[in-house]
């Protein structure tokens, strides 16, 4: 299960934080580190702070966008301070640990951590299926990046240990659903956008943020694999209809 | 409750770890930092790493020994890797969080963190009433000092939040016992040693480690305040007996 979990750091400023993150991960048995557009990497400071987790730093996967880093994941969790304004399902770190252990039994799961100063941008949050926050004192709720990674990974490891001690209980709770990965969702969104353009719902000259809102909705709903097939089937049916309507109107024009 | 909790760092090598510890504490609402014989403090690096918790660093209490730092505490918890060989009661970080919240309702509680490389020395562990460890992966279970403080303080804050949500349940579980503080235990040990010398059980020329073993036993047993009064009463009775026996034998010699 732990091998199906990855930690993604976006646009990290201090290379020392990359090293501290690697150490925090390895302490908790999590080994897959992805770095999206790191500002200063490779850097000796990352290896120094990693201490006994230099292997995690050296094997880190570098990507230029978050989309690449989560392409094969079926559950993506964004981390930031608690926020009641955005629309994703929210859970605290303890609930997150339990959820990650359940999900990672069947597919890759990503934990996404934003910049030291700014956290995650809106377009990054919208690529997530859920959001987690660490309960903290209101006087100063802003954890250091590596400290946040430590806390989340600790809760995952605790959930892992608790489940190992109660296999029967956990198995009975386990859901048998299978989910598409981010890449498959991306294909669906492309299909959706094409179809909506074909039928004139979206107008190329005035794209607006309709697609953004639809993506947000579907990410939140998190369709299962079978449900996504149905949605793709609906789109194909619309496509055919649009195609025949087009032919029909072309014929009429010819007459 | 949180104001009755202190974090004690012993002989810290990297001043940056002092700052990161202060931040981890403040994030979780814990404000009392004690530094026992820090190797490089004050130091700018501590303030840099503290970020929004510089006040915690600036108000830190410096002592030269652990005994001074815990003198007014009634429950002292040492932290290190899990170890089945030593004799203290052990609990994981989650159990520690719950225990600290219960204890801190009635008296000061200390969490003691050892050196970056060596942890706590045996004589320091023997000054503790209990021991806590953070569950970690056996491949690399050694957390960075500030990461360990973060995890323990997080569990304390979680226990605090959970209790705040369930006041009735927690109150009914709450124990009404009161415990002596470390200074009072120290007076008892001095009394015990004096008495044991007076009656010839301990011989000044061959002190051995009998007192050490007795201290370990009583720290583990953790007498309540009333029980300690009884023990002090026993010692006083023995003292009087020893005194009168001495007078008696002096009289006999005079005859």
Interface residues (C-beta under 8 A of the other chain):
Chain A: X20 X23 X24 X26 X27 X28 X29 X51 X52 X53 X93 X94 X134 X135 X136 X137 X139 X140 X141 X142 X143 X144 X146 X147 X150 X151 X154 X157 X158 X161
Chain B: X20 X23 X24 X26 X27 X28 X29 X51 X52 X53 X93 X94 X134 X135 X136 X137 X139 X140 X141 X142 X143 X144 X146 X147 X150 X151 X154 X157 X158 X161
